[in-house]
Every structure is written in structure tokens, then in C-alpha cells.
Amino acid sequence: MKEFEGRVGVVTGAGRGIGRAMAEAMASRGMHVVLSDLEPARPERAANALRAGRSEVVGMVCDVSDPTQVEELATWTVERFGRVDLLCNNAGIVAGGRTWDISLDDWRRVLGVNLWGAIHGVRSFVPLLMANPDGGHVVNVSSLAAVNPWPAIAPYNVSKQGLLALSETLLGDLRAAGSSVGVTVVMPGRVATGIGLPSGEPVPDYDLDVEPGMLSAEAVADQIMDAIEKERLYLFTHPDRMEQIEARFDAIMRAGTEG
């Protein structure tokens, strides 16, 4: 996807954090943007803050774990703008605890948003992107947890590794179908979104100050837009973490050669 001016993008989990930054990055490049978020006040508040210049920015409430709501988001976008060019599956939550202690409700909630939300987005939006004569692009915001899982957040790790597999398979299926639609899976390290666990409950992203070792959400969004333009499948936003990632894959490879 080389041209952004006048194109239409949809971002889930866009009330704050990476999603909000992605919406801002799209709008600054002349795109019309649909921001969706689960919390009723967030998408419209974010849209109001971004409305300026030549871009039209609108907010919609959408629970990505509900396929009907995601389908309605896709239908509404096409009815409003006549097209869709870019989908950013960003919505995400986390739940913590020991793997065997985490409640089934928390497992279902995290997988429902992080993984099923992206699956619903793919099912509702990819046919529209494939039918678009100008093509399009899908961004799945995963995590370094996709390749280097962290202790005590098993549902999050599982969901983010699932997003990596979803993205790789989606691109293969698109190419087999003769489609030029692109796919990028984003695997950031620590970003100042504050996804966390107050009182042990999963919560959506919220904004934080940038601490040492973190990137701002805006810096990540700029990298994502560059990856879209260059049609990169894999985007690791934190080069300083690559040594850790390589060590994990080296360990896997060594295990495969041991007798």
C-alpha cells in the first residue's frame, strides 16, 4: 500500500495507546479514519481530538469479541466512505496469574478480544479489501510475546502467538488467491500504553509516560505506517530486543538437533 491520501482506515482499540496513535498517523497522511473502541465515550472523544484538515475522522463503539458488531463496523464504514483500504486489528487486554490459576472467564475474555477480535476483523474486512481495486492492507498488532512469551500472562501470550500464525497464514492465503492485499504483524516490546492489571482485572490500554526502555505509541505508529508502505510482513519495533529473540529461536533449533 503506497498511497494514503484519500484512503480509508479502520482501527480497533483506538481510544488510547497504539490504536489512538495509529489513527493520528493515518489522519496526518490524509486518510479518513474510523476509530472503534469498546468504551462508549472513548472513540468519539478521540475522533474529536483528531478532526482537522482534509481528513474525516469518526468514532464508533465496537466490541471486537462480538462478530456481529465487527460486521456492522465493516458495513457502516463502506456505507459512509464507499470503500475500506486499511484495517488495524489493535484491540487488546491482558489478564495475569499462574497459568493453572487464571479463571476460564479471564481466558475467554483475553482470547475473545485479542485473538477472536482479529479473526472477526479478518472475516469481515478482508473480502472488502480484496474487492478494492486499489488493494489494501491488514495490520495485526501482536507483541514480542508472540516469539518470546513472558511468565504469568498465559492468555496474553497465547493470543499474541495466535496473531502471528494468523498473519502468516492470511498472507499465504491472499497470495494463493492472487490478491495483492498486504499483511503486517507488529511485535512491539514495552510501549507507553499501560496495558496492565489493576486489581487483577484485564483492562484496555491507557496512556503512560515513556520510561527507559519504552517507545512512545506515536513512534510505534510511525514504524507501522512505514511497514505498510514497504509491505513488510514482520515488524519488530524494538531492535534492542532482537538478541533475546534470537536466543529463544537458537534454543529451539538446538533442541531439534539434539539426540
SVG drawing of the C-alpha trace seen along z (x, -y; Angstrom):
<svg xmlns="http://www.w3.org/2000/svg" viewBox="-24 -22 46 61">
<polyline fill="none" stroke="black" stroke-width="0.4" points="0.0,0.0 1.9,-3.0 -0.8,-5.7 -2.5,-7.0 -4.1,-10.2 -7.9,-9.8 -7.8,-6.2 -10.0,-4.8 -8.6,-3.1 -10.3,-1.4 -8.6,-1.0 -9.9,1.1 -9.0,0.3 -8.4,-3.2 -9.4,-5.2 -5.8,-5.3 -2.3,-3.9 -1.1,-2.4 -4.6,-2.5 -5.0,-6.2 -1.5,-6.9 -2.3,-4.8 -5.5,-6.8 -3.5,-10.0 -0.8,-8.7 -3.4,-7.8 -5.2,-11.1 -1.9,-13.1 -1.3,-11.3 -4.6,-12.3 -6.6,-9.2 -10.2,-9.1 -10.3,-7.1 -12.9,-5.1 -11.8,-4.7 -13.5,-2.0 -13.3,-1.2 -15.3,0.8 -15.8,-2.0 -18.7,-4.3 -17.0,-7.7 -13.6,-6.9 -13.9,-6.6 -15.9,-9.9 -13.6,-11.7 -10.5,-10.5 -12.1,-11.3 -12.9,-14.9 -9.3,-15.4 -8.1,-14.3 -10.6,-16.1 -8.6,-18.6 -7.6,-19.4 -8.5,-17.3 -9.3,-14.0 -12.6,-12.9 -12.3,-11.1 -15.3,-9.3 -15.7,-7.2 -17.8,-4.1 -18.3,-1.8 -17.5,1.8 -16.9,4.9 -14.5,6.9 -15.2,10.1 -18.7,9.9 -18.6,10.9 -22.0,9.1 -20.6,5.8 -17.5,6.2 -19.5,7.0 -21.7,3.9 -18.5,1.8 -17.4,3.0 -20.8,2.4 -21.0,-1.1 -17.6,-2.0 -18.4,-1.1 -21.7,-2.8 -20.1,-6.0 -17.0,-6.1 -17.7,-3.8 -14.5,-1.8 -12.0,-0.5 -8.3,-0.3 -6.6,0.4 -7.6,2.5 -5.6,2.3 -6.6,5.0 -5.2,3.4 -7.7,4.0 -6.0,5.9 -6.3,6.7 -4.3,8.8 -5.0,11.0 -2.4,12.3 -1.7,15.1 -0.3,18.6 -1.3,20.5 -3.4,23.0 -5.0,20.4 -6.3,18.0 -10.0,18.2 -11.7,19.5 -13.6,16.2 -10.3,14.4 -9.0,16.9 -12.2,16.4 -12.1,12.6 -8.5,12.2 -8.7,14.6 -12.1,13.1 -10.6,9.6 -7.0,10.2 -7.4,13.2 -11.0,13.7 -11.3,9.9 -8.7,10.1 -10.3,13.2 -13.6,11.3 -11.8,8.4 -10.2,10.6 -13.5,12.3 -15.5,9.0 -12.9,6.8 -10.6,8.9 -13.2,9.7 -13.8,5.9 -10.1,5.3 -9.7,8.0 -12.6,6.4 -11.0,3.0 -9.3,2.2 -6.6,0.3 -5.9,3.3 -5.3,2.7 -3.6,3.8 -4.2,5.6 -2.2,4.8 -2.4,7.2 -0.8,5.7 0.8,8.6 3.7,8.4 7.2,9.7 5.2,12.2 4.5,13.8 8.0,15.1 9.3,14.7 6.4,15.3 6.6,13.8 5.6,15.6 2.3,15.1 0.3,13.8 -0.5,17.1 -3.7,15.9 -2.0,12.9 1.0,14.9 -1.3,17.5 -3.3,14.7 -0.3,12.9 1.3,16.1 -2.0,16.8 -1.9,13.4 1.5,14.2 0.2,17.5 -3.0,15.8 -1.0,13.1 1.4,15.6 -1.4,17.8 -3.5,14.9 -0.8,13.6 -0.2,17.1 -3.9,17.4 -4.1,14.0 -1.2,14.7 -2.7,18.1 -5.9,16.3 -4.0,13.9 -4.6,10.9 -2.2,8.1 -3.6,7.2 -0.7,6.8 -0.3,8.0 1.9,6.8 2.2,8.3 3.6,5.9 5.6,7.3 6.5,4.4 8.3,4.6 7.4,2.1 5.3,-0.7 3.8,-3.6 0.2,-2.3 0.0,-1.0 -1.8,2.2 -2.0,3.7 -3.8,5.4 -5.3,3.1 -6.8,5.4 -6.1,8.4 -8.7,7.4 -8.0,7.2 -8.2,3.6 -7.9,1.8 -4.8,-0.2 -4.3,-3.6 -1.7,-6.2 1.5,-6.4 4.7,-8.5 7.6,-7.0 10.0,-5.3 13.5,-4.0 13.3,-1.0 9.9,-2.0 8.8,-3.6 6.0,-6.1 2.9,-4.9 3.5,-7.6 6.9,-6.2 5.4,-2.7 2.6,-4.0 5.2,-5.7 7.1,-2.4 3.8,-0.6 2.9,-3.1 6.4,-2.7 6.0,1.1 2.6,0.8 4.2,-1.3 7.0,1.2 4.7,4.2 6.7,5.8 5.1,8.9 7.1,8.8 7.7,5.6 9.8,5.7 9.7,2.2 12.4,2.7 15.8,3.6 17.4,3.8 15.3,6.9 16.4,8.9 19.3,10.7 16.7,12.1 14.5,13.2 17.4,14.9 18.4,16.7 15.0,18.2 15.0,19.4 18.5,20.8 17.4,22.8 14.5,24.3 16.9,25.1 19.3,26.8 16.6,28.9 15.7,30.1 19.3,31.3 19.9,33.0 19.8,36.8"/>
</svg>
